[in-house]
Amino acid sequence: MRLLTDATERLDAHEYPASTAELVAAYGDLELDFPEGSETLGEVLDRAGAETFESPEAARLALYSAVGEAAIGRKGYSDRDPTALGEDGHEQLSF
């Protein structure tokens, strides 16, 4: 099972500046497993568009912002968000 941490470790080890095409050529076949499926690092980075990354941090941010819906688990779920106006929410518990 490959996680985003595997992808970020590889991006961190790469020499920069680097283009999206260079990163896809080097690591694009890396399969990333998500809660609701998987996709390759190349598929994710292709969504970020043609960029030149000046640092590993810039490449990581592009990766995190371009992952698909399969990476987020339960869509729209949060146990911290307040109930929307006009909806009956769950009873508040105090610990």
C-alpha beads as a LAMMPS data file, in Angstrom:
LAMMPS data file: protein, C-alpha beads

95 atoms
94 bonds

1 atom types
1 bond types

-500.0 500.0 xlo xhi
-500.0 500.0 ylo yhi
-500.0 500.0 zlo zhi

Masses

1 110.0

Atoms # bond

1 1 1 0.000 0.000 0.000
2 1 1 1.436 3.350 -1.064
3 1 1 0.392 6.443 0.789
4 1 1 0.885 10.133 0.152
5 1 1 3.868 9.977 2.509
6 1 1 5.649 7.692 0.013
7 1 1 5.029 10.228 -2.738
8 1 1 6.159 13.178 -0.620
9 1 1 9.378 11.368 0.346
10 1 1 10.203 10.910 -3.327
11 1 1 9.328 14.504 -4.146
12 1 1 11.469 15.700 -1.233
13 1 1 14.477 13.723 -2.505
14 1 1 14.233 15.142 -6.054
15 1 1 16.461 18.018 -7.214
16 1 1 14.744 21.350 -7.828
17 1 1 13.715 23.319 -9.795
18 1 1 11.743 20.565 -11.530
19 1 1 8.843 20.604 -13.943
20 1 1 5.641 18.613 -13.679
21 1 1 6.803 16.580 -16.684
22 1 1 10.116 15.718 -14.974
23 1 1 8.371 14.585 -11.791
24 1 1 5.840 12.526 -13.756
25 1 1 8.661 10.897 -15.766
26 1 1 10.555 10.034 -12.570
27 1 1 7.706 8.966 -10.273
28 1 1 4.507 8.925 -12.324
29 1 1 3.981 5.157 -12.053
30 1 1 3.888 5.234 -8.246
31 1 1 0.455 3.888 -7.268
32 1 1 -1.200 5.790 -4.410
33 1 1 -3.828 3.996 -2.338
34 1 1 -6.658 6.068 -0.912
35 1 1 -9.662 5.230 1.287
36 1 1 -11.939 5.072 -1.762
37 1 1 -9.600 3.815 -4.512
38 1 1 -6.208 4.535 -5.992
39 1 1 -4.472 6.490 -8.719
40 1 1 -0.926 7.068 -9.874
41 1 1 1.225 10.000 -8.871
42 1 1 1.344 10.888 -12.570
43 1 1 -2.452 11.159 -12.744
44 1 1 -2.477 13.419 -9.695
45 1 1 0.342 15.679 -10.895
46 1 1 -1.189 15.948 -14.386
47 1 1 -4.191 17.626 -12.725
48 1 1 -1.869 20.269 -11.289
49 1 1 -0.959 21.366 -14.815
50 1 1 2.377 22.268 -16.374
51 1 1 4.375 23.922 -13.614
52 1 1 7.971 24.423 -12.633
53 1 1 8.413 23.768 -8.942
54 1 1 11.191 25.666 -7.204
55 1 1 11.183 23.501 -4.077
56 1 1 9.920 20.209 -2.672
57 1 1 7.340 22.166 -0.667
58 1 1 5.837 23.615 -3.859
59 1 1 5.602 20.124 -5.389
60 1 1 4.004 18.740 -2.207
61 1 1 1.403 21.515 -2.186
62 1 1 0.543 20.756 -5.818
63 1 1 0.209 17.075 -4.939
64 1 1 -2.057 17.731 -1.955
65 1 1 -4.263 20.128 -3.892
66 1 1 -4.655 17.814 -6.893
67 1 1 -5.622 14.495 -5.280
68 1 1 -9.028 13.275 -6.378
69 1 1 -12.186 12.477 -4.439
70 1 1 -10.913 8.975 -3.665
71 1 1 -8.412 10.504 -1.230
72 1 1 -10.899 12.276 1.013
73 1 1 -12.802 9.328 2.436
74 1 1 -16.373 10.186 3.411
75 1 1 -17.336 13.205 1.351
76 1 1 -18.844 16.099 3.286
77 1 1 -18.221 14.480 6.656
78 1 1 -16.908 16.379 9.623
79 1 1 -17.584 15.801 13.268
80 1 1 -16.488 19.355 14.033
81 1 1 -18.661 21.433 11.726
82 1 1 -21.743 23.017 13.227
83 1 1 -25.132 21.997 11.898
84 1 1 -26.217 24.089 8.931
85 1 1 -29.038 26.570 9.432
86 1 1 -32.424 24.973 8.919
87 1 1 -31.204 21.423 9.634
88 1 1 -31.754 19.291 12.702
89 1 1 -28.352 18.330 13.993
90 1 1 -27.123 15.859 16.492
91 1 1 -27.402 16.518 20.196
92 1 1 -24.344 18.278 21.592
93 1 1 -22.349 16.274 24.107
94 1 1 -20.015 17.732 26.685
95 1 1 -17.165 15.643 27.989

Bonds

1 1 1 2
2 1 2 3
3 1 3 4
4 1 4 5
5 1 5 6
6 1 6 7
7 1 7 8
8 1 8 9
9 1 9 10
10 1 10 11
11 1 11 12
12 1 12 13
13 1 13 14
14 1 14 15
15 1 15 16
16 1 16 17
17 1 17 18
18 1 18 19
19 1 19 20
20 1 20 21
21 1 21 22
22 1 22 23
23 1 23 24
24 1 24 25
25 1 25 26
26 1 26 27
27 1 27 28
28 1 28 29
29 1 29 30
30 1 30 31
31 1 31 32
32 1 32 33
33 1 33 34
34 1 34 35
35 1 35 36
36 1 36 37
37 1 37 38
38 1 38 39
39 1 39 40
40 1 40 41
41 1 41 42
42 1 42 43
43 1 43 44
44 1 44 45
45 1 45 46
46 1 46 47
47 1 47 48
48 1 48 49
49 1 49 50
50 1 50 51
51 1 51 52
52 1 52 53
53 1 53 54
54 1 54 55
55 1 55 56
56 1 56 57
57 1 57 58
58 1 58 59
59 1 59 60
60 1 60 61
61 1 61 62
62 1 62 63
63 1 63 64
64 1 64 65
65 1 65 66
66 1 66 67
67 1 67 68
68 1 68 69
69 1 69 70
70 1 70 71
71 1 71 72
72 1 72 73
73 1 73 74
74 1 74 75
75 1 75 76
76 1 76 77
77 1 77 78
78 1 78 79
79 1 79 80
80 1 80 81
81 1 81 82
82 1 82 83
83 1 83 84
84 1 84 85
85 1 85 86
86 1 86 87
87 1 87 88
88 1 88 89
89 1 89 90
90 1 90 91
91 1 91 92
92 1 92 93
93 1 93 94
94 1 94 95
